[in-house]
Amino acid sequence: MAERHCNILSVRLAAAALLLAALPAEAQTFQQMWMGRVARPPADNEEASVYWEDKWDARGKRFNAQGVSCAHRTEAFGTIFIVTNLENGKKIECPVQDRGPYAKGRVLDFSLGAAKKIGCDGLCRVTIRRAGYE
């Protein structure tokens, strides 16, 4: 009886595995699976802001306002964005090193150093692409 029960269980597990393998995958990375959602696509003509408070970032490291970095809500730390300021056409490579922005309608928060390089004074309209996918 126990052997028959094991065979039925094995068949059910195999059927479940086949069913799961046939379903389309939603998440492409471990981070996306862990977070339970697929990260937002690259942004076109979105609003970005500048932040400079002397504080700790979401990684637990001291925030360097003069360095080139940005904050994004969902992208993995270390992801490098190619950000284009739509007002003047300047581009920078900006790594994600913090979480944010928390203001509605904004897609990125720049460190003060990144904002100076791209020519952003407070708020600006930007296009964002992941490095290698521009």
N, C-alpha and C positions, 0 to 999 in steps of 0.2 A: 504494500500500500504506500509506504514512504517513497519507494522508487518511482511509482506512478505519479505521485505528487511532485517530485523533483522534475520529472520529464515535462509535466504540464507547466510548471513554473519556468522552465528553460524555454519552452516554446513561446510562452507569453512575453518573456524578456526579449527574445529574438524578434518577435513581431513588433514590439515597442521600439526596438533599436532601428528596425527597417523603416518604420513610420517616421521616426525622428530624422533619420538620414534623408528621407525623401522631401521633407519640408524645407522651404527656402530659409537660409540663414539671414537673420536680421542684423546681427551685430558682427562687425569685422574684427574687432580687437577684444582682448580681455577686459580692458577698461570699459568698453561699451557694454559687454555682457554683465560686468559687475555693477555698473550703474543702472542697468535695466533699460537702457534706451540707446539709440544711435545718435551720435553727436551731430550737432547742427551742421548743415553744409556751409561751404564758404560764403561769405557775405559780400553783397554788392550794394554800394551806396547806403551804408549804414552809419549810424552815429557812434563816435568814439569819444572818450573823455580822458582827462589827465588826473592823476592822483600823485600825491607827494608826501603824505603823512609819514613821519618817522615811527615805524611800527614793525611788528613781526609779520611775515607773510604766511600764507596757508601751508607752506612747506616746513614752517618752524624756524626759518632763517630770518636774519635781520634784513629788512627791506632797504635796498639802496636806491634812493630816489634819483641819483645822478646817473645810474646805469641804464642800459637799454634793456627793457623788459616790458611785459604787459600782463594783464590779468584777463582770464577768460573763464566763463562759468563751467564748461564741461571738458575742454581739451586737456590732454595729459600734460603734466609739467614737462618742460623741455621741448614741446612741439614748437617748431619755428614757423612763424607766419611771415609772408611777404605782404606788407601793408603799404597801400598806395593812398596818399592824401589826394582826394579828388579836386581840391581847390588849387593846388600848385603842382601836382604831378610827381612829387617826391616819393621815393620808395625806401623802405628800410626792412631789414630782417630783424624780427622781434621774437624772442623766445617767451613762452608762457611760463611765468614763475609765481603766479598768485591766482586767487579766485576773485571773481567779480566780472563786470560791474553789477552793482545791485540796483542801479537806477533803471527804471523801465524804459525800454526803447534803445538802450545802448548795447553794443556788441563787444566792445573792448575798453579796457582802462589802460592807458599808457603811463609808464613811469615818466618823470619830468625829463630825464635824459633822452628818452625815445621821442617824446613830444617835441623837444627842441630840434632833434635831427630831422623830423618829418615836417616841422613847421606848423604844429598844432597848438593853438592858444585856447586852452580850456575844452572846447568842443570842436569837432571837425567831422566831415563826411569822408568815409574810407571804403576801400575795397580790400578784402582779406582773402588770401589764398594760402594753403599749406605749402611750405617750401617743397619744391619738386613737382607740384601740381599746378603751377601757374600756367 
